[in-house]
């Protein structure tokens, strides 16, 4: 299981310009060093996640008796149905115990605000909006299931599955791919470089809508409402996330005829606002929300203050 590096926000400029976090098109995490020093965070029960410095992997316990718990990292952008993106990771299970109707282990994308809501429940199947993840349901008498799951902003479901077990002690490579504008996940699991299972049994809600995803998470969900439970231990390694370019690129700034101008390469399906502050406490919008064009966009403060000011571009998905 092999090894990488990350990124950070950029500050620049004569007035100090805050740029959107740009993570590039590909994010790689191989856990060669402590991930908690590089932006990874824990929500919920911290005892479920630990970095193994000797083997350079993330040790995980999925325990559905515990509260919703996440080892997560913000993406620095927001993914929606219109985007093309992909996810790959290595997974090896050490032990699995299930009871009742069983329950899942999960890794994938979610919306941080939704996932940290106390009412977010994977066990009910109706209270978990904005997901794109891999789930494994061990056998409880109905066969084991590998599942690629998507939910929209209203918790409507789409999923693809295959009936196959994850054998203990075996290294698996999981790959999920979303084509732009589709309600489809191409999903497959490999072992020893060979295809092990293709998740090809689909079900998509007829009213499936859009989603908003802004973080990757190794997720241990609470079992409430499921009628079953799971306690599993394993390791995660060699995470690769491929996402669209950041919403703000090639940022430049200058005074133009007495106005403060910021120019950048914009992306479609984003809306941009120029904001100004003089104290880093209160930010004021000095331009209206301008839709991205996929080309160079200019935002102006036509009445900049006489004293120094600080600017940022806020990008958001409508």
C-alpha positions as CSV (number, residue, x, y, z in Angstrom):
1,X,0.0,0.0,0.0
2,X,2.3,3.2,-1.6
3,X,2.8,7.1,-0.6
4,X,2.1,11.9,-1.2
5,X,1.4,15.7,-0.5
6,X,-1.3,18.3,-0.3
7,X,-2.0,22.0,-0.7
8,X,-3.1,25.2,1.1
9,X,-4.9,28.5,0.6
10,X,-3.1,31.3,-1.2
11,X,-2.7,34.8,0.0
12,X,-1.3,37.4,-2.4
13,X,-1.3,40.9,-3.5
14,X,-0.8,44.6,-2.9
15,X,-4.0,44.9,-0.9
16,X,-3.7,41.3,0.2
17,X,-6.1,39.2,-1.9
18,X,-7.6,36.0,-0.6
19,X,-8.0,33.5,-3.3
20,X,-10.2,30.4,-3.3
21,X,-8.5,27.2,-2.1
22,X,-7.1,25.5,-5.2
23,X,-6.4,21.8,-4.9
24,X,-5.7,21.1,-8.5
25,X,-7.3,18.4,-10.6
26,X,-6.0,15.4,-8.6
27,X,-5.6,14.9,-4.9
28,X,-3.5,12.0,-3.7
29,X,-3.2,10.8,-0.1
30,X,-1.0,7.9,0.8
31,X,-0.8,8.4,4.6
32,X,3.0,8.5,4.5
33,X,2.9,11.2,7.2
34,X,0.4,12.0,9.9
35,X,-2.7,13.2,8.0
36,X,-4.0,15.3,10.9
37,X,-1.1,17.7,10.3
38,X,-2.3,18.3,6.7
39,X,-6.0,19.2,7.0
40,X,-7.7,16.0,7.8
41,X,-10.2,16.2,10.7
42,X,-12.3,14.0,12.9
43,X,-16.0,14.4,13.7
44,X,-17.6,12.1,16.3
45,X,-15.7,9.4,18.0
46,X,-12.0,9.9,17.5
47,X,-11.1,6.4,18.8
48,X,-12.4,4.9,15.5
49,X,-9.6,6.4,13.4
50,X,-5.8,6.3,13.9
51,X,-2.8,6.7,11.7
52,X,-0.4,3.7,11.6
53,X,3.0,5.4,11.2
54,X,4.8,2.0,10.8
55,X,2.7,0.8,7.8
56,X,1.7,4.3,6.7
57,X,-2.1,3.5,6.5
58,X,-5.2,4.8,8.1
59,X,-6.6,2.3,10.6
60,X,-10.4,2.5,10.8
61,X,-13.1,0.9,13.0
62,X,-16.6,1.1,11.6
63,X,-18.8,0.8,14.7
64,X,-22.5,1.5,14.1
65,X,-23.2,1.6,17.9
66,X,-21.3,4.8,18.0
67,X,-22.5,8.3,16.8
68,X,-22.0,9.3,13.2
69,X,-18.2,9.6,13.0
70,X,-16.1,10.9,10.1
71,X,-12.4,11.1,9.2
72,X,-12.8,13.7,6.6
73,X,-11.1,16.4,4.5
74,X,-12.8,19.3,2.7
75,X,-12.4,19.3,-1.1
76,X,-11.9,23.0,-1.4
77,X,-14.7,23.0,-4.0
78,X,-18.3,21.9,-4.5
79,X,-19.3,19.0,-6.7
80,X,-22.7,18.8,-8.4
81,X,-24.4,16.6,-10.9
82,X,-23.0,18.6,-13.8
83,X,-19.4,17.7,-12.8
84,X,-17.1,14.9,-13.9
85,X,-15.2,13.4,-11.0
86,X,-13.7,10.1,-9.7
87,X,-12.6,8.4,-6.6
88,X,-10.1,5.5,-5.9
89,X,-8.8,3.9,-2.8
90,X,-7.3,0.7,-1.3
91,X,-9.3,-1.1,1.3
92,X,-8.4,-4.2,3.5
93,X,-10.6,-5.5,6.2
94,X,-9.2,-7.3,9.3
95,X,-12.5,-8.3,11.0
96,X,-16.3,-8.0,10.5
97,X,-19.1,-8.6,12.9
98,X,-22.8,-8.0,11.9
99,X,-26.1,-8.6,13.5
100,X,-29.8,-8.2,12.7
101,X,-30.3,-6.8,9.2
102,X,-26.7,-5.8,9.1
103,X,-25.2,-2.4,8.3
104,X,-22.5,-0.9,6.1
105,X,-19.0,0.5,6.0
106,X,-18.7,3.6,3.9
107,X,-16.1,5.9,2.2
108,X,-16.9,8.7,-0.2
109,X,-18.1,12.3,-0.7
110,X,-20.7,14.1,1.3
111,X,-21.8,17.6,2.2
112,X,-20.3,18.6,5.6
113,X,-23.2,20.7,6.8
114,X,-25.7,17.9,6.1
115,X,-23.5,15.1,7.5
116,X,-22.9,16.9,10.8
117,X,-26.6,17.6,11.3
118,X,-27.9,15.5,14.2
119,X,-30.9,14.4,12.0
120,X,-28.6,12.9,9.4
121,X,-29.3,9.2,9.5
122,X,-28.0,6.5,7.1
123,X,-30.0,3.8,8.9
124,X,-33.4,5.1,7.8
125,X,-32.4,5.5,4.1
126,X,-34.5,8.8,3.9
127,X,-32.5,11.3,6.0
128,X,-29.1,11.4,4.3
129,X,-28.9,14.0,1.5
130,X,-25.9,14.8,-0.7
131,X,-23.9,11.6,-0.8
132,X,-21.6,9.8,-3.3
133,X,-20.0,6.8,-1.7
134,X,-18.9,3.2,-1.7
135,X,-20.7,1.0,0.8
136,X,-20.1,-2.6,1.8
137,X,-22.9,-4.7,3.4
138,X,-21.5,-8.0,4.8
139,X,-23.7,-11.1,4.5
140,X,-26.5,-11.5,7.0
141,X,-28.4,-14.2,5.1
142,X,-29.2,-12.3,1.9
143,X,-25.7,-12.3,0.4
144,X,-22.9,-9.7,0.7
145,X,-23.3,-6.5,-1.3
146,X,-20.9,-4.0,-2.7
147,X,-22.8,-0.8,-3.4
148,X,-22.0,2.6,-5.0
149,X,-24.6,5.0,-3.6
150,X,-25.7,8.6,-4.6
151,X,-28.3,10.7,-2.9
152,X,-29.6,14.1,-4.1
153,X,-30.4,17.2,-2.0
154,X,-33.7,15.6,-1.0
155,X,-32.3,12.2,-0.1
156,X,-33.6,10.6,-3.3
157,X,-31.5,7.5,-4.0
158,X,-29.5,6.0,-6.9
159,X,-27.3,3.0,-6.4
160,X,-25.4,0.3,-8.3
161,X,-24.5,-3.1,-6.7
162,X,-22.9,-6.5,-7.0
163,X,-23.2,-9.5,-4.7
164,X,-19.6,-10.3,-3.7
165,X,-17.8,-10.5,-0.3
166,X,-14.7,-8.6,0.8
167,X,-12.5,-11.3,2.1
168,X,-10.6,-10.6,5.3
169,X,-6.9,-9.8,4.8
170,X,-7.3,-9.2,1.1
171,X,-6.3,-5.9,-0.6
172,X,-9.0,-4.4,-2.8
173,X,-8.8,-1.4,-5.1
174,X,-12.2,0.5,-5.3
175,X,-12.9,2.8,-8.2
176,X,-15.9,5.1,-8.7
177,X,-16.5,7.4,-11.6
178,X,-19.2,10.0,-12.3
179,X,-19.7,11.3,-15.8
180,X,-20.7,15.0,-16.0
181,X,-24.5,15.6,-16.1
182,X,-25.5,11.9,-15.5
183,X,-27.3,10.0,-12.8
184,X,-24.8,7.2,-13.1
185,X,-21.8,5.8,-11.3
186,X,-19.4,3.5,-13.0
187,X,-18.0,1.4,-10.1
188,X,-15.7,-1.6,-9.9
189,X,-13.5,-3.4,-7.4
190,X,-10.1,-4.9,-8.2
191,X,-7.7,-7.3,-6.5
192,X,-4.2,-8.2,-7.5
193,X,-4.7,-5.9,-10.5
194,X,-7.6,-7.9,-11.8
195,X,-11.3,-7.1,-11.9
196,X,-13.0,-8.6,-9.0
197,X,-16.5,-7.2,-9.3
198,X,-18.3,-4.6,-11.5
199,X,-21.2,-2.9,-9.8
200,X,-23.7,-3.2,-12.6
201,X,-27.2,-3.7,-11.0
202,X,-28.6,-0.2,-11.0
203,X,-31.6,1.5,-9.3
204,X,-32.2,5.2,-9.8
205,X,-35.1,7.2,-8.4
206,X,-37.2,8.6,-11.2
207,X,-37.1,12.1,-9.5
208,X,-33.4,12.1,-8.7
209,X,-32.2,15.7,-8.7
210,X,-28.9,17.5,-8.0
211,X,-26.4,17.2,-5.2
212,X,-23.8,19.3,-3.5
213,X,-20.6,17.5,-2.2
214,X,-17.8,19.4,-0.5
215,X,-15.7,16.8,1.4
216,X,-14.3,13.3,1.3
217,X,-14.9,11.1,4.3
218,X,-14.2,7.6,5.8
219,X,-17.6,7.3,7.5
220,X,-18.8,5.2,10.4
221,X,-22.5,5.7,10.5
222,X,-24.8,5.2,13.5
223,X,-27.3,2.3,13.1
224,X,-30.4,4.1,14.2
225,X,-33.4,3.0,12.2
226,X,-31.6,0.2,10.4
227,X,-32.6,-2.8,12.5
228,X,-29.0,-4.0,12.3
229,X,-25.4,-3.3,13.3
230,X,-21.8,-3.7,12.2
231,X,-18.4,-3.6,13.8
232,X,-15.6,-3.9,11.4
233,X,-11.9,-3.1,11.4
234,X,-9.6,-2.4,8.5
235,X,-7.2,0.0,6.7
236,X,-7.6,2.6,4.0
237,X,-4.7,3.7,1.8
238,X,-3.7,5.3,-1.5
239,X,-6.6,7.6,-2.0
240,X,-6.9,9.4,-5.3
241,X,-9.6,12.0,-6.0
242,X,-10.0,13.6,-9.4
243,X,-12.2,16.6,-9.6
244,X,-12.8,19.6,-11.9
245,X,-10.5,22.6,-11.9
246,X,-11.0,25.0,-9.0
247,X,-13.6,27.7,-9.5
248,X,-11.0,30.5,-9.5
249,X,-7.8,30.3,-11.6
250,X,-5.2,32.7,-12.9
251,X,-6.2,35.4,-10.5
252,X,-4.9,39.0,-11.3
253,X,-5.7,42.4,-9.9
254,X,-5.1,46.1,-10.6
255,X,-6.6,49.6,-10.4
256,X,-8.5,50.4,-13.6
257,X,-9.7,54.0,-13.9
258,X,-9.9,54.4,-10.2
259,X,-11.8,51.1,-9.6
260,X,-10.3,47.9,-8.0
261,X,-10.5,45.1,-10.5
262,X,-10.0,41.3,-10.0
263,X,-9.8,39.1,-13.1
264,X,-9.7,35.3,-13.2
265,X,-10.6,32.3,-15.3
266,X,-14.1,31.3,-14.2
267,X,-16.1,28.1,-14.4
268,X,-19.6,27.6,-15.6
269,X,-22.2,26.6,-13.0
270,X,-20.6,28.9,-10.5
271,X,-21.6,32.3,-9.3
272,X,-18.9,34.9,-8.2
273,X,-19.0,37.9,-5.9
274,X,-16.2,40.3,-5.0
275,X,-16.1,41.1,-1.3
276,X,-14.2,43.7,0.7
277,X,-13.2,44.1,4.3
278,X,-11.0,46.5,6.3
279,X,-10.9,44.4,9.5
280,X,-11.3,40.7,8.4
281,X,-14.4,40.6,10.6
282,X,-17.1,42.1,8.3
283,X,-17.1,41.4,4.6
284,X,-19.2,43.5,2.2
285,X,-20.2,42.4,-1.3
286,X,-19.1,45.1,-3.7
287,X,-20.3,43.4,-6.8
288,X,-23.4,41.5,-7.6
289,X,-23.4,37.7,-8.1
290,X,-22.0,37.1,-11.6
291,X,-22.4,33.7,-13.3
292,X,-19.2,32.1,-14.5
293,X,-18.7,31.9,-18.2
294,X,-15.9,29.4,-18.5
295,X,-13.6,32.3,-19.6
296,X,-12.0,35.4,-18.1
297,X,-14.3,37.2,-15.7
298,X,-13.8,40.7,-14.2
299,X,-15.2,41.9,-10.9
300,X,-15.0,45.6,-9.9
301,X,-15.1,47.7,-6.8
302,X,-16.0,51.0,-8.4
303,X,-15.8,52.9,-5.1
304,X,-12.7,51.6,-3.2
305,X,-12.0,53.3,0.2
306,X,-9.2,55.8,0.5
307,X,-7.5,53.7,3.1
308,X,-6.2,50.2,2.5
309,X,-8.7,47.4,2.0
310,X,-8.7,43.6,1.6
311,X,-10.5,41.7,-1.1
312,X,-11.6,38.2,-1.8
313,X,-13.6,36.4,-4.5
314,X,-16.5,34.3,-3.2
315,X,-17.5,31.4,-5.5
316,X,-20.6,29.4,-4.8
317,X,-22.8,26.9,-6.6
318,X,-26.4,28.1,-7.0
